[in-house]
């Protein structure tokens, strides 16, 4: 049986009540003194903020702000500047807007952000997702020197054009507001460890833009930088780095990899923990097998490896045999199909694997002939360290694949099976597996789109997996809405900490 829901702590209850009172106070200020453009309104916000900070620690007010972000839909008709100005105090350590509701837009000018960020000298985490501009980064670089994490994903705007009669804009084009100038300001924040930015650089569309040279200058100027979310970091670190000895990067993403990029990563990134390589659809510079071979022969020993759009081939096998003992997490999204033999090889070569994500599985009728050269042997404890398993593909055989992956995975916490083939029941497969591995550590199970479960197997998961907190499944013709409602009612009556999602055939969730 899943764990029971625990009551909210007194601290969280208190935070929710304080947040409700502050929201009411902000509404009353706006009704009485007008919007934030009025000086008297700004003065009243300052008075309220000073009162709060004189009675409760600033860190508690920051916690209240986290609660506030979950209630933003209720404030759409309010002047957001009043709420934000109340919470953005000088001792704030974390300001984040990334968790606010999807689609929520901050239609605020630079002046507001500049005014408040200018006094926030103690910020450690700053999220400017989709509001960042060069002008804002100038203030951040001057006043927020304690920053360790920042999100500078650029504000977006339409590209306006003028013709003889009127002004218009192209809905297919967007302009950006962060350029190399903004990055140069950020170079002053020497404690930065993580920079979240636009993953790719787009052509000049009427706004300003960043360049590879600007990103390279930023990377070279930040001595503690561990992660920057740009998808062509291989190009950044493989050129014009003669004056650099080491980089502290732990994460590296390269969507146009080359052997020279692999060599640069091995030379400069001795602390690299997470490597993501995506081979482009069209390139004449090198082949995918060249990249796999270069990685296998390099000195890199990354625990987390993602390989996207690479073939299942003998070079892939050599890479797994060479680096598999260091891997803790592996994602393969292949250009062709991933046969059972490849999964067996992964289990054999990667005994410490905790997370496995495979996309493009296939049935046994199309094995990769190049892998026939690899010697396979039975391992009694294949995948015995596995915590998270994701399987997706077309017409693969779950009786063999799930058995291979799950038979010894007694520490498994998350199971996701996503496929795109005709409906088939897999109750017998699950029943065979749980006789050997009862899945006692399972916390989440998602069986979606093709492989459907009966109500009996769903009830097994709920009754026999003591740590289960989430289950999603396809509601087939044999699972009625009444049965799903009875399950949800039982969970509610017993106060179980379990979420149930019954997905209709058209993809809707109930």
C-alpha positions as CSV (number, residue, x, y, z in Angstrom):
1,X,0.0,0.0,0.0
2,X,1.3,3.5,-0.9
3,X,2.4,5.8,2.0
4,X,-0.1,8.0,3.7
5,X,-0.4,11.7,3.1
6,X,1.3,13.6,5.8
7,X,-0.4,16.8,7.2
8,X,1.2,20.1,6.3
9,X,3.7,21.4,8.8
10,X,2.7,24.3,11.0
11,X,5.4,26.3,9.2
12,X,3.9,25.7,5.8
13,X,0.4,26.5,7.1
14,X,1.8,29.8,8.6
15,X,3.4,30.7,5.2
16,X,0.2,30.1,3.4
17,X,-1.7,32.4,5.8
18,X,0.9,35.1,5.6
19,X,0.9,35.0,1.8
20,X,-2.9,35.3,1.8
21,X,-2.7,38.4,4.1
22,X,0.0,40.0,2.0
23,X,-1.9,39.4,-1.2
24,X,-4.9,41.1,0.4
25,X,-2.7,44.0,1.5
26,X,-1.4,44.5,-2.0
27,X,-4.9,44.6,-3.4
28,X,-5.9,47.1,-0.7
29,X,-2.9,49.3,-1.5
30,X,-3.8,49.4,-5.2
31,X,-7.5,50.1,-4.5
32,X,-6.6,53.0,-2.1
33,X,-3.5,54.6,-3.7
34,X,-3.7,53.6,-7.4
35,X,-1.2,51.5,-9.4
36,X,2.6,51.4,-8.9
37,X,3.2,54.3,-11.1
38,X,1.9,56.6,-8.3
39,X,4.5,57.7,-5.9
40,X,2.2,57.3,-2.9
41,X,1.6,53.7,-3.9
42,X,5.4,53.0,-4.0
43,X,5.7,54.6,-0.6
44,X,3.1,52.4,1.0
45,X,4.7,49.3,-0.5
46,X,8.0,50.4,1.2
47,X,6.3,50.9,4.5
48,X,4.7,47.5,4.4
49,X,8.0,45.9,3.4
50,X,9.9,47.6,6.2
51,X,7.3,46.4,8.7
52,X,7.6,42.9,7.6
53,X,11.4,42.8,7.6
54,X,11.4,44.3,11.1
55,X,9.2,41.5,12.4
56,X,10.2,38.4,10.5
57,X,13.5,37.2,9.0
58,X,14.1,38.0,5.3
59,X,14.5,34.3,4.5
60,X,11.0,33.7,5.8
61,X,9.7,36.4,3.5
62,X,11.5,34.7,0.6
63,X,9.7,31.5,1.5
64,X,6.4,33.3,1.4
65,X,7.3,34.5,-2.1
66,X,7.7,30.9,-3.2
67,X,4.1,30.3,-2.0
68,X,3.0,33.4,-3.9
69,X,4.2,32.1,-7.2
70,X,1.7,29.3,-7.1
71,X,-1.2,31.8,-6.8
72,X,-0.3,34.0,-9.7
73,X,-3.4,33.2,-11.8
74,X,-5.4,35.0,-9.1
75,X,-3.5,38.2,-9.6
76,X,-3.8,38.6,-13.4
77,X,-5.9,41.7,-12.9
78,X,-3.6,43.3,-10.3
79,X,-0.6,45.5,-10.8
80,X,2.2,42.9,-10.5
81,X,4.7,45.6,-9.7
82,X,3.2,46.0,-6.3
83,X,3.6,42.4,-5.4
84,X,7.1,42.1,-6.8
85,X,8.3,45.3,-5.2
86,X,7.0,44.0,-1.8
87,X,9.0,40.8,-2.0
88,X,12.2,42.1,-3.7
89,X,14.0,43.3,-0.6
90,X,17.7,44.1,-0.3
91,X,18.6,40.9,1.6
92,X,16.8,38.6,-0.8
93,X,19.0,35.6,-1.7
94,X,16.8,33.9,-4.4
95,X,14.5,35.6,-6.9
96,X,12.9,33.2,-9.4
97,X,10.0,33.6,-11.9
98,X,10.6,30.3,-13.7
99,X,8.1,28.4,-11.6
100,X,5.2,30.8,-12.3
101,X,2.3,29.5,-14.4
102,X,3.0,28.4,-18.0
103,X,2.1,31.2,-20.3
104,X,2.2,33.9,-17.6
105,X,3.9,37.0,-19.1
106,X,5.7,39.8,-17.3
107,X,4.8,42.8,-19.4
108,X,7.0,45.1,-17.4
109,X,9.6,47.6,-18.7
110,X,13.3,47.6,-17.9
111,X,13.0,50.5,-15.5
112,X,11.1,48.4,-12.9
113,X,13.7,45.6,-12.9
114,X,16.6,48.0,-12.9
115,X,15.2,50.0,-10.0
116,X,14.9,46.9,-7.7
117,X,17.8,44.8,-8.8
118,X,20.1,47.8,-8.2
119,X,19.7,47.2,-4.4
120,X,19.7,43.4,-4.3
121,X,23.4,42.9,-3.5
122,X,22.9,39.5,-1.7
123,X,21.3,37.6,-4.5
124,X,22.7,34.1,-5.0
125,X,20.1,32.7,-7.4
126,X,18.4,35.0,-10.0
127,X,15.9,33.9,-12.6
128,X,15.2,36.4,-15.5
129,X,13.6,33.9,-17.8
130,X,12.1,35.7,-20.8
131,X,12.5,39.1,-19.2
132,X,16.3,39.5,-19.5
133,X,17.9,42.3,-21.5
134,X,21.3,43.9,-21.8
135,X,20.2,46.8,-19.7
136,X,19.1,44.5,-16.9
137,X,22.4,42.5,-17.1
138,X,24.4,45.8,-16.7
139,X,22.7,46.4,-13.4
140,X,23.2,42.7,-12.4
141,X,26.9,42.7,-13.3
142,X,27.4,45.9,-11.2
143,X,25.3,45.1,-8.1
144,X,24.9,41.3,-7.8
145,X,28.4,40.1,-7.3
146,X,27.4,37.1,-5.0
147,X,25.4,35.4,-7.8
148,X,26.0,31.7,-8.2
149,X,23.1,30.8,-10.5
150,X,21.4,33.0,-13.2
151,X,18.8,32.5,-15.9
152,X,19.4,34.9,-18.8
153,X,17.0,33.5,-21.4
154,X,16.3,36.6,-23.5
155,X,13.1,38.6,-23.6
156,X,11.3,38.1,-26.9
157,X,9.6,40.7,-29.1
158,X,8.1,40.9,-32.6
159,X,10.1,42.3,-35.5
160,X,8.3,45.4,-36.8
161,X,8.7,46.6,-40.3
162,X,7.6,49.8,-41.9
163,X,6.1,50.2,-45.4
164,X,4.6,53.2,-47.1
165,X,1.3,53.0,-45.4
166,X,1.6,51.4,-42.0
167,X,3.8,49.5,-39.5
168,X,3.5,45.7,-39.4
169,X,5.3,42.7,-37.9
170,X,6.2,39.3,-39.0
171,X,4.7,36.7,-36.6
172,X,7.3,34.1,-37.7
173,X,10.3,36.3,-36.6
174,X,11.3,37.3,-33.1
175,X,13.9,39.7,-31.9
176,X,16.1,39.1,-28.9
177,X,17.4,41.5,-26.2
178,X,20.5,39.9,-24.9
179,X,23.8,40.3,-26.8
180,X,27.5,39.9,-26.2
181,X,27.3,43.3,-24.5
182,X,25.1,41.8,-21.8
183,X,27.3,38.8,-21.5
184,X,30.3,41.1,-20.9
185,X,28.5,42.7,-17.9
186,X,27.9,39.2,-16.5
187,X,31.7,38.6,-16.5
188,X,31.8,40.6,-13.3
189,X,29.9,38.0,-11.3
190,X,33.0,35.8,-10.6
191,X,31.1,33.4,-8.3
192,X,28.7,32.1,-11.0
193,X,28.5,28.4,-11.2
194,X,25.5,28.0,-13.5
195,X,24.3,30.1,-16.4
196,X,21.0,29.2,-18.1
197,X,20.6,30.9,-21.5
198,X,19.1,30.4,-24.9
199,X,20.3,27.0,-26.1
200,X,20.9,28.0,-29.7
201,X,21.9,31.3,-31.4
202,X,19.6,32.6,-34.0
203,X,20.3,34.9,-36.9
204,X,20.0,38.7,-36.5
205,X,16.3,39.4,-36.7
206,X,16.0,43.0,-35.8
207,X,17.2,42.7,-32.2
208,X,20.6,42.1,-30.6
209,X,22.2,38.7,-30.5
210,X,24.9,36.7,-28.8
211,X,27.8,35.1,-30.6
212,X,30.1,32.1,-30.0
213,X,32.9,34.6,-29.3
214,X,30.8,36.3,-26.6
215,X,29.9,33.0,-24.9
216,X,33.6,32.0,-25.1
217,X,34.6,35.2,-23.4
218,X,32.1,34.6,-20.7
219,X,33.2,31.1,-20.1
220,X,36.9,32.1,-19.9
221,X,36.1,34.9,-17.4
222,X,34.2,32.9,-14.8
223,X,36.6,30.7,-12.8
224,X,33.9,28.7,-11.0
225,X,31.5,28.1,-14.0
226,X,30.2,24.5,-14.0
227,X,27.2,24.6,-16.3
228,X,26.2,26.8,-19.2
229,X,23.1,25.7,-21.2
230,X,24.3,26.4,-24.7
231,X,24.0,23.5,-27.1
232,X,27.2,24.1,-29.1
233,X,29.8,24.2,-26.3
234,X,32.1,22.0,-28.2
235,X,32.6,24.8,-30.7
236,X,33.1,27.3,-27.9
237,X,35.9,25.3,-26.1
238,X,37.7,23.9,-29.2
239,X,38.9,27.3,-30.6
240,X,40.8,30.3,-29.3
241,X,41.5,28.7,-25.9
242,X,45.3,28.9,-26.0
243,X,45.3,31.1,-22.9
244,X,43.3,28.6,-20.8
245,X,44.6,25.7,-18.8
246,X,41.5,24.3,-17.2
247,X,37.8,24.8,-17.1
248,X,35.6,23.9,-14.2
249,X,32.7,22.8,-16.4
250,X,30.8,19.7,-15.2
251,X,28.1,19.8,-17.9
252,X,28.7,20.0,-21.6
253,X,26.2,19.9,-24.5
254,X,27.3,19.7,-28.1
255,X,24.8,19.5,-31.0
256,X,27.5,19.6,-33.7
257,X,30.1,17.3,-32.3
258,X,33.5,16.7,-33.9
259,X,36.5,14.7,-32.9
260,X,38.3,18.0,-32.1
261,X,35.5,18.9,-29.7
262,X,35.9,15.6,-27.9
263,X,39.7,16.2,-27.6
264,X,39.1,19.8,-26.3
265,X,36.6,18.5,-23.7
266,X,39.1,15.9,-22.5
267,X,41.9,18.5,-22.3
268,X,40.1,21.4,-20.6
269,X,37.2,19.7,-18.6
270,X,38.8,17.4,-16.1
271,X,35.7,17.6,-13.9
272,X,33.1,16.8,-16.6
273,X,30.2,14.8,-15.2
274,X,27.5,15.1,-17.8
275,X,28.1,15.0,-21.6
276,X,25.2,15.3,-24.1
277,X,26.1,14.7,-27.8
278,X,23.5,15.1,-30.6
279,X,24.6,14.3,-34.1
280,X,23.1,16.7,-36.8
281,X,20.9,15.3,-39.5
282,X,23.1,16.7,-42.3
283,X,26.9,17.2,-42.1
284,X,29.9,16.4,-44.2
285,X,32.5,17.3,-41.6
286,X,32.6,13.9,-39.9
287,X,30.5,10.8,-39.4
288,X,28.7,9.7,-36.3
289,X,31.0,6.7,-35.9
290,X,34.0,9.1,-35.9
291,X,32.5,10.7,-32.8
292,X,31.8,7.4,-31.1
293,X,35.3,6.2,-31.8
294,X,36.8,9.5,-30.6
295,X,34.8,9.4,-27.3
296,X,35.8,5.7,-26.7
297,X,39.5,6.5,-27.1
298,X,39.4,9.7,-25.1
299,X,40.3,10.1,-21.4
300,X,36.8,11.3,-20.6
301,X,35.0,9.3,-17.9
302,X,31.6,10.9,-17.5
303,X,29.0,9.3,-15.2
304,X,26.1,10.8,-17.3
305,X,26.1,10.3,-21.1
306,X,23.4,11.2,-23.6
307,X,23.8,10.1,-27.2
308,X,21.1,11.4,-29.6
309,X,20.8,10.5,-33.3
310,X,23.7,8.0,-33.2
311,X,23.5,4.6,-34.8
312,X,23.7,1.2,-33.0
313,X,27.0,-0.1,-34.4
314,X,30.2,-1.7,-33.5
315,X,31.7,1.7,-32.5
316,X,28.8,2.1,-30.1
317,X,29.7,-1.3,-28.6
318,X,33.3,-0.3,-28.3
319,X,32.3,2.9,-26.5
320,X,30.1,1.0,-24.0
321,X,32.9,-1.5,-23.4
322,X,35.4,1.3,-22.8
323,X,33.4,3.7,-20.7
324,X,30.5,1.6,-19.4
325,X,32.0,0.9,-16.0
326,X,32.0,4.7,-15.3
327,X,28.4,5.3,-16.4
328,X,25.6,5.9,-13.9
329,X,23.1,7.4,-16.4
330,X,22.7,6.6,-20.1
331,X,20.3,8.0,-22.7
332,X,20.3,6.6,-26.2
333,X,18.0,8.0,-28.9
334,X,19.1,6.2,-32.0
335,X,18.8,7.0,-35.7
336,X,18.0,3.3,-36.3
337,X,16.6,0.7,-33.9
338,X,17.9,-0.6,-30.6
339,X,17.9,-4.4,-30.7
340,X,17.7,-6.7,-27.7
341,X,21.4,-7.6,-28.2
342,X,22.3,-3.9,-27.6
343,X,20.3,-3.8,-24.3
344,X,22.1,-7.0,-23.2
345,X,25.4,-5.3,-24.0
346,X,24.5,-2.2,-22.0
347,X,23.7,-4.4,-19.0
348,X,26.9,-6.3,-19.4
349,X,29.2,-3.2,-19.9
350,X,27.5,-0.8,-17.5
351,X,27.1,-2.7,-14.1
352,X,26.7,0.6,-12.1
353,X,23.9,2.0,-14.3
354,X,21.2,3.7,-12.2
355,X,19.2,5.5,-15.0
356,X,18.6,4.1,-18.5
357,X,16.6,5.9,-21.2
358,X,16.2,4.0,-24.5
359,X,14.1,5.4,-27.4
360,X,13.8,3.5,-30.8
361,X,13.5,0.0,-29.5
362,X,12.5,-2.7,-32.1
363,X,11.4,-6.2,-32.3
364,X,13.8,-9.1,-32.5
365,X,13.4,-9.5,-36.3
366,X,15.8,-6.7,-37.1
367,X,19.0,-7.2,-35.2
368,X,22.1,-5.1,-35.8
369,X,24.5,-7.4,-37.6
370,X,27.5,-5.3,-36.5
371,X,26.8,-6.2,-32.9
372,X,27.0,-9.9,-33.6
373,X,30.8,-9.5,-33.3
374,X,30.3,-8.7,-29.6
375,X,30.6,-11.5,-27.1
376,X,27.7,-11.7,-24.7
377,X,27.4,-13.8,-21.6
378,X,24.8,-14.2,-18.9
379,X,25.0,-12.0,-15.9
380,X,23.2,-12.9,-12.8
381,X,22.8,-9.3,-11.6
382,X,22.3,-7.4,-14.9
383,X,20.8,-3.9,-14.2
384,X,20.8,-4.6,-10.4
385,X,21.6,-1.0,-9.6
386,X,18.9,0.5,-11.9
387,X,16.6,3.1,-10.3
388,X,15.0,4.7,-13.4
389,X,14.0,2.9,-16.7
390,X,12.4,4.5,-19.7
391,X,11.6,2.4,-22.8
392,X,10.1,3.6,-26.0
393,X,10.0,2.4,-29.6
394,X,8.1,0.5,-32.2
395,X,6.7,-3.1,-32.0
396,X,9.3,-4.3,-29.5
397,X,9.0,-7.4,-27.4
398,X,8.3,-6.5,-23.8
399,X,8.4,-10.1,-22.7
400,X,12.1,-10.2,-23.5
401,X,13.1,-6.5,-23.0
402,X,11.3,-5.9,-19.7
403,X,12.4,-9.3,-18.3
404,X,16.0,-8.5,-19.2
405,X,15.9,-5.0,-17.7
406,X,13.7,-5.7,-14.6
407,X,14.4,-9.2,-13.4
408,X,17.3,-8.1,-11.1
409,X,16.4,-4.3,-10.8
410,X,15.1,-4.6,-7.2
411,X,15.9,-1.0,-6.5
412,X,13.9,0.4,-9.4
413,X,12.0,3.6,-8.5
414,X,10.6,4.8,-11.8
415,X,9.3,2.7,-14.7
416,X,8.1,4.3,-18.0
417,X,7.0,2.3,-21.0
418,X,6.0,4.3,-24.0
419,X,5.4,2.8,-27.4
420,X,3.4,3.3,-30.6
421,X,2.0,0.0,-31.7
422,X,-1.4,-1.8,-31.5
423,X,-2.9,-2.5,-28.1
424,X,-1.7,-5.5,-26.3
425,X,-2.1,-6.6,-22.7
426,X,1.0,-7.2,-20.7
427,X,-0.4,-8.5,-17.4
428,X,1.3,-11.9,-17.9
429,X,4.7,-10.1,-18.4
430,X,4.3,-8.0,-15.2
431,X,3.2,-11.1,-13.3
432,X,6.2,-13.1,-14.4
433,X,8.6,-10.3,-13.4
434,X,7.1,-9.6,-9.9
435,X,7.4,-13.3,-8.9
436,X,11.2,-12.7,-8.9
437,X,11.3,-8.9,-8.4
438,X,8.3,-7.6,-6.4
439,X,9.3,-4.0,-7.2
440,X,9.2,-2.9,-3.5
441,X,11.0,0.4,-4.2
442,X,8.8,1.5,-7.0
443,X,7.6,5.1,-6.7
444,X,6.2,5.9,-10.1
445,X,5.0,3.7,-13.0
446,X,3.8,4.9,-16.4
447,X,2.5,2.4,-18.9
448,X,1.3,4.5,-21.9
449,X,-0.1,4.4,-25.4
450,X,0.4,0.8,-26.5
451,X,1.1,-1.7,-23.7
452,X,-2.1,-1.6,-21.6
453,X,-2.8,-3.0,-18.2
454,X,-5.9,-4.6,-16.7
455,X,-7.4,-3.3,-13.5
456,X,-6.0,-6.4,-11.7
457,X,-2.4,-5.4,-12.5
458,X,-3.1,-1.8,-11.6
459,X,-4.5,-2.9,-8.2
460,X,-1.3,-5.1,-7.7
461,X,0.9,-2.0,-8.1
462,X,-1.3,0.0,-5.7
463,X,-1.5,-2.8,-3.0
464,X,2.0,-4.3,-3.2
465,X,4.3,-1.3,-3.9
466,X,4.6,0.4,-0.5
467,X,6.4,3.5,-1.8
468,X,4.3,4.1,-4.9
469,X,3.2,7.8,-5.3
470,X,2.2,8.0,-9.0
471,X,0.7,5.6,-11.5
472,X,-0.5,6.4,-15.1
473,X,-2.0,3.9,-17.6
474,X,-4.1,3.7,-20.7
475,X,-7.8,3.3,-19.9
476,X,-8.8,0.5,-22.3
477,X,-12.2,-0.9,-23.0
478,X,-11.9,-3.3,-20.1
479,X,-11.3,-0.5,-17.6
480,X,-14.4,1.5,-17.0
481,X,-14.6,5.0,-15.7
482,X,-16.4,3.6,-12.7
483,X,-13.4,1.3,-11.8
484,X,-11.1,4.3,-12.1
485,X,-13.3,6.4,-9.9
486,X,-13.5,3.6,-7.3
487,X,-9.7,3.5,-7.2
488,X,-9.5,7.3,-6.8
489,X,-12.1,7.2,-4.1
490,X,-10.3,4.4,-2.2
491,X,-7.1,6.5,-2.3
492,X,-8.9,9.5,-1.0
493,X,-10.7,7.6,1.8
494,X,-7.5,6.0,3.0
495,X,-5.6,9.3,2.7
496,X,-2.9,7.7,0.5
497,X,-0.2,9.9,-1.0
498,X,-0.9,8.5,-4.5
499,X,-1.7,10.2,-7.8
500,X,-3.6,8.2,-10.5
501,X,-3.8,9.2,-14.1
502,X,-6.0,7.3,-16.5
503,X,-5.1,8.3,-20.0
504,X,-7.8,8.0,-22.7
505,X,-6.8,6.6,-26.2
506,X,-6.9,10.1,-27.6
507,X,-4.3,11.2,-25.0
508,X,-6.6,13.0,-22.6
509,X,-5.9,12.4,-18.9
510,X,-8.6,11.8,-16.3
